[in-house]
Amino acid sequence: MKIVDKIIKKVGWDKTLHYLVGALLTSWASLFGLWAMIFSVLFVVAISYLKEKLDDTFCKEDIIAATLGSATSIVVYILSPPVENSLSTS
């Protein structure tokens, strides 16, 4: 927990939440494969940009944080071993 507290103290809650939402959206796309995840990165960048345009102050670091979260999900997906389907009856 100390590591997480240090990260949040250094980058702030706002950037941390942008990172986590980007990672979450892209990880949900993993249910549909790698191409869906790549598309979701574009989606995350687009909605992050639109969200920042609607904010009082435009902060490109928030867009970068969300994009890094998405990229992290893709890296974890690629590096993870495939999961066998335990429901199949063969």
Residue, then its C-alpha position, 0 to 999 in steps of 0.5 A: m500500500k505504501i507504493v500506491d500511496k507514493i504514486i498517488k502522492k507524486v502524480g495526484w488522484d486525477k492522473t491516477l483515475h485517468y490511468l485506471v479508467g483507460a486501463l479498465l476500458t481497454s481491458w474490457a475490450s480484451l473480451f473481444g480480442l486484440w483488434a478490439m483493444i487497439f480500437s479501444v485505445l483510439f476510443v480512450v484517446a478520443i473521449s479523453y480529448l473530448k472530456e478535456k475540451l469540456d473541462d475548464t482547463f485543458c490538461k494534456e497530461d490527463i489524455i496521456a495518463a489515460t492512453l498509458g493505462s490503455a497501453t498497459s492493458i494491451v501489454v499485459y494482454i500480450l504477455s499473458p499466457p492464453v487461458e484454456n476454456s474450462l467449459s468445453t467438453s471434449 
